[in-house]
Amino acid sequence: MTLQPALVRAYERWRQVELPFRNLEAGRRRAPTYDVENDLDHLHSSLCTQMDELMTQARSPQRSAAGEALAVLAHVESRLGELGVSYEEKQPLLEYITATRELAEELERLPPWTAER
């Protein structure tokens, strides 16, 4: 199966966004954005795996996983809005969330595959 062009474009944009997990990578657990970064890092790993499997056709896409990703993004974005940090500190996270949401929405639009590979 050929991937839909909109999904490929969303994936390429997502891969170009710099990962904004500075506090997580530095182990600064008391940083206000640490938990948000941790949640986004887990989501990133999950989406990388899903896209790899989809691109190699190793497994059918899981539309429920895309829905879960969107739910995680909504939760993380809400938490980020509640943090008392500057816009400059939030901006890289918001850019990453936007690109990730676009990718998850395209994954959710995939038609269900009935045949197992």
C-alpha positions as CSV (number, residue, x, y, z in Angstrom):
1,M,0.0,0.0,0.0
2,T,1.2,3.5,-0.9
3,L,1.1,6.0,1.9
4,Q,-1.2,9.0,1.4
5,P,0.7,12.1,0.4
6,A,-0.8,14.1,3.2
7,L,0.6,11.6,5.7
8,V,4.0,11.6,4.2
9,R,4.1,15.4,4.3
10,A,3.0,15.5,7.9
11,Y,5.6,12.9,8.8
12,E,8.3,14.8,7.1
13,R,7.3,18.0,8.9
14,W,7.2,16.2,12.2
15,R,10.6,14.7,11.7
16,Q,12.1,18.2,11.0
17,V,10.8,19.7,14.3
18,E,13.6,19.9,16.8
19,L,12.8,17.8,19.9
20,P,12.2,20.3,22.7
21,F,13.0,18.0,25.6
22,R,15.9,20.1,27.1
23,N,14.9,19.7,30.8
24,L,14.2,16.0,30.3
25,E,17.5,15.4,28.6
26,A,19.3,17.3,31.3
27,G,17.5,15.4,34.1
28,R,16.1,18.6,35.6
29,R,13.1,16.9,37.3
30,R,12.1,20.1,39.1
31,A,11.8,22.1,35.9
32,P,8.2,23.2,35.3
33,T,8.1,21.5,31.9
34,Y,9.8,18.3,32.8
35,D,6.6,16.2,33.1
36,V,5.2,17.6,29.8
37,E,8.5,16.8,28.1
38,N,8.5,13.3,29.5
39,D,5.0,12.7,28.2
40,L,5.9,14.0,24.8
41,D,9.0,12.0,24.7
42,H,7.0,8.8,25.3
43,L,4.5,9.8,22.6
44,H,7.4,10.5,20.3
45,S,8.8,7.0,20.7
46,S,5.4,5.5,20.2
47,L,4.8,7.4,17.0
48,C,8.3,6.6,15.7
49,T,7.6,2.9,16.1
50,Q,4.2,3.2,14.5
51,M,5.5,5.1,11.5
52,D,8.4,2.7,11.1
53,E,6.0,-0.3,11.1
54,L,3.7,1.5,8.7
55,M,6.4,2.5,6.3
56,T,7.9,-1.0,6.2
57,Q,4.4,-2.5,6.1
58,A,5.3,-4.6,9.0
59,R,2.0,-4.0,10.7
60,S,-1.3,-2.5,10.0
61,P,-1.8,1.0,11.4
62,Q,-3.7,1.3,14.7
63,R,-6.2,4.1,14.3
64,S,-6.9,3.7,18.1
65,A,-3.2,4.6,18.7
66,A,-3.7,7.8,16.7
67,G,-6.7,8.7,18.8
68,E,-4.7,8.0,22.0
69,A,-1.9,10.2,20.7
70,L,-4.5,13.0,20.1
71,A,-5.8,12.6,23.7
72,V,-2.3,12.7,25.1
73,L,-1.6,15.9,23.1
74,A,-4.8,17.5,24.4
75,H,-3.9,16.6,28.0
76,V,-0.3,17.8,27.6
77,E,-1.3,21.1,25.9
78,S,-3.7,21.8,28.8
79,R,-1.0,21.1,31.3
80,L,1.4,23.3,29.5
81,G,-1.1,26.1,29.5
82,E,-1.3,25.9,33.3
83,L,2.5,26.2,33.8
84,G,3.9,29.5,34.9
85,V,6.6,29.6,32.2
86,S,7.3,32.2,29.6
87,Y,6.1,31.9,26.0
88,E,9.7,31.6,24.9
89,E,10.0,28.4,27.0
90,K,6.6,27.1,25.8
91,Q,7.1,27.9,22.1
92,P,9.3,24.9,21.1
93,L,6.9,22.6,22.9
94,L,3.9,24.2,21.2
95,E,5.6,23.8,17.8
96,Y,6.3,20.2,18.5
97,I,2.7,19.6,19.7
98,T,1.3,21.2,16.5
99,A,3.4,19.0,14.2
100,T,2.6,15.9,16.3
101,R,-1.1,16.6,16.2
102,E,-1.0,17.0,12.4
103,L,0.8,13.6,12.1
104,A,-1.7,11.9,14.5
105,E,-4.7,13.4,12.6
106,E,-3.3,12.0,9.4
107,L,-2.8,8.6,11.0
108,E,-6.3,8.7,12.2
109,R,-7.6,9.3,8.6
110,L,-6.0,6.1,7.3
111,P,-8.5,3.6,6.1
112,P,-8.7,0.4,8.2
113,W,-6.7,-2.4,6.7
114,T,-8.4,-5.7,6.8
115,A,-5.6,-7.9,5.6
116,E,-2.8,-8.8,8.0
117,R,0.7,-8.7,6.6
